């Protein structure tokens, strides 16, 4: 697989995220640009993601701290979420699913048809994730001391959003299938 540029999808990521929050989560959010995450490691408390396959393969993920995950859950479900429990994981997975579904319809012309996976949510402390390397001949370990760490061999396009001083990132990484 070769890396595909995706600078031109920033507007669609912002638009998709704003649409989901304005219709499903009564929560004001704002953004101010995007950046590529140059580090190999991304550490956070909660990662909710959907992957997609088709002509391109990739991931759309929400990276956030526990506090903003609880705030999103509370606003979305109309409850007072106080811990990262099953309700929080379900809510964050659904947010990733809705943003991913909205985004795939907006970027169809650039990336072709895509099929989304079911959402995955990773949350907690002292977690270890093991995934195959890009060439499939080995593996890489991701060790976590606090929070969750996502190790990607590719740069993530990160779009930070904020609400009342709390921030979360919508990350996007994609490759064209050979």
C-alpha positions as CSV (number, residue, x, y, z in Angstrom):
1,X,0.0,0.0,0.0
2,X,1.2,3.5,-0.7
3,X,0.4,6.6,1.3
4,X,-2.3,8.9,-0.1
5,X,-2.3,12.6,0.7
6,X,-5.4,13.8,2.4
7,X,-5.0,17.6,3.0
8,X,-8.0,18.2,0.9
9,X,-10.4,16.3,3.2
10,X,-9.9,18.6,6.2
11,X,-13.0,20.6,5.3
12,X,-15.0,17.4,5.1
13,X,-13.7,16.2,8.5
14,X,-14.7,19.5,10.1
15,X,-18.0,19.5,8.4
16,X,-18.8,15.9,9.3
17,X,-17.9,16.4,12.9
18,X,-19.9,19.6,13.2
19,X,-22.9,17.9,11.6
20,X,-22.9,15.1,14.1
21,X,-22.4,17.4,17.1
22,X,-25.1,19.8,16.0
23,X,-27.7,17.1,15.3
24,X,-26.9,14.4,17.8
25,X,-25.0,16.0,20.7
26,X,-26.2,19.3,22.1
27,X,-22.7,20.6,22.5
28,X,-20.9,23.6,21.0
29,X,-17.6,22.7,19.4
30,X,-15.1,24.7,17.5
31,X,-11.9,24.0,15.6
32,X,-8.9,26.0,14.4
33,X,-7.0,24.1,11.8
34,X,-5.4,20.6,11.5
35,X,-2.0,19.2,11.7
36,X,-0.1,16.0,11.0
37,X,0.9,14.0,14.1
38,X,4.6,13.5,13.5
39,X,5.3,11.4,16.6
40,X,5.0,7.6,16.4
41,X,2.9,7.4,19.5
42,X,-0.4,9.1,20.4
43,X,-1.3,8.9,24.1
44,X,-4.8,9.5,25.4
45,X,-7.5,8.1,27.7
46,X,-10.1,7.1,25.2
47,X,-9.8,6.1,21.5
48,X,-13.0,5.4,19.5
49,X,-12.5,4.4,15.9
50,X,-14.0,3.0,12.8
51,X,-11.9,1.5,10.1
52,X,-12.8,1.4,6.4
53,X,-11.9,-0.6,3.4
54,X,-12.4,-0.3,-0.3
55,X,-10.0,1.2,-2.9
56,X,-8.5,2.8,0.2
57,X,-8.1,1.5,3.7
58,X,-7.8,3.6,6.8
59,X,-9.1,4.7,10.2
60,X,-11.1,7.6,11.5
61,X,-10.6,7.9,15.3
62,X,-11.5,10.2,18.1
63,X,-8.7,10.7,20.6
64,X,-9.8,12.3,23.9
65,X,-9.2,12.5,27.6
66,X,-11.6,11.0,30.1
67,X,-13.2,14.3,30.9
68,X,-14.3,15.2,27.4
69,X,-15.5,11.6,26.8
70,X,-17.7,11.9,29.9
71,X,-19.0,15.4,28.7
72,X,-19.8,14.0,25.2
73,X,-21.6,11.0,26.8
74,X,-23.6,13.2,29.2
75,X,-24.7,15.5,26.4
76,X,-25.5,12.7,24.0
77,X,-27.4,10.5,26.3
78,X,-28.9,13.1,28.6
79,X,-27.3,11.5,31.7
80,X,-24.6,12.5,34.1
81,X,-21.7,10.2,33.1
82,X,-19.1,10.1,35.9
83,X,-16.9,7.1,34.8
84,X,-15.8,5.5,31.6
85,X,-18.3,2.6,31.7
86,X,-20.3,0.8,29.0
87,X,-22.5,3.8,28.4
88,X,-19.4,6.0,27.7
89,X,-17.9,3.4,25.4
90,X,-21.1,2.9,23.5
91,X,-21.6,6.7,23.1
92,X,-18.0,7.3,22.0
93,X,-18.2,4.4,19.6
94,X,-21.4,5.7,18.1
95,X,-19.9,9.2,17.7
96,X,-17.0,7.7,15.7
97,X,-19.5,5.7,13.7
98,X,-21.6,8.7,12.9
99,X,-18.6,10.9,12.0
100,X,-17.1,8.1,9.9
101,X,-20.4,7.4,8.1
102,X,-21.0,11.1,7.3
103,X,-17.4,11.5,6.2
104,X,-17.4,8.5,3.8
105,X,-20.3,10.0,2.0
106,X,-18.5,13.3,1.6
107,X,-15.2,11.8,0.3
108,X,-16.6,9.2,-2.0
109,X,-15.4,10.9,-5.1
110,X,-11.8,11.1,-3.9
111,X,-11.5,7.7,-2.2
112,X,-14.2,5.5,-3.8
113,X,-16.7,3.3,-2.1
114,X,-15.8,2.4,1.5
115,X,-17.2,-0.1,3.9
116,X,-17.0,0.9,7.6
117,X,-16.3,-1.5,10.4
118,X,-18.2,-1.6,13.6
119,X,-16.8,0.9,16.1
120,X,-14.1,0.0,18.5
121,X,-13.5,1.8,21.7
122,X,-10.3,1.5,23.8
123,X,-10.3,3.1,27.2
124,X,-8.4,2.8,30.4
125,X,-4.9,2.5,31.9
126,X,-2.1,0.0,31.7
127,X,-3.3,-1.4,28.4
128,X,-1.0,-3.1,25.8
129,X,-2.0,-3.3,22.1
130,X,-0.2,-5.7,19.7
131,X,-0.7,-5.3,15.9
132,X,0.9,-6.6,12.8
133,X,3.5,-4.3,11.1
134,X,3.0,-2.8,7.7
135,X,4.8,-5.7,5.9
136,X,3.1,-8.4,8.0
137,X,6.4,-10.1,8.8
138,X,6.5,-9.1,12.4
139,X,4.7,-7.3,15.2
140,X,5.1,-4.3,17.3
141,X,4.2,-3.8,20.9
142,X,2.5,-0.7,22.3
143,X,2.9,-0.4,26.1
144,X,1.0,2.0,28.2
145,X,1.8,3.4,31.6
146,X,-1.2,5.7,31.9
147,X,-3.9,6.3,29.4
148,X,-4.1,4.6,26.0
149,X,-1.5,4.7,23.3
150,X,-2.0,4.2,19.6
151,X,1.1,3.4,17.5
152,X,0.8,4.2,13.8
153,X,3.6,3.9,11.3
154,X,1.9,6.6,9.3
155,X,1.2,10.3,10.1
156,X,-2.3,11.0,11.3
157,X,-4.2,14.0,10.1
158,X,-5.4,15.4,13.4
159,X,-8.2,18.0,13.6
160,X,-8.6,19.3,17.2
161,X,-12.0,20.4,18.4
162,X,-12.7,22.2,21.6
163,X,-15.7,22.8,23.9
164,X,-15.5,25.0,27.0
165,X,-11.8,24.5,27.4
166,X,-11.8,20.7,26.8
167,X,-10.2,19.4,23.6
168,X,-10.5,16.2,21.5
169,X,-8.9,15.3,18.2
170,X,-10.5,13.6,15.2
171,X,-7.7,11.7,13.5
172,X,-7.7,10.3,10.0
173,X,-5.2,8.0,8.3
174,X,-5.6,6.4,4.9
175,X,-3.7,4.4,2.3
176,X,-4.5,3.5,-1.2
177,X,-4.7,-0.3,-1.7
178,X,-2.3,-1.6,-4.3
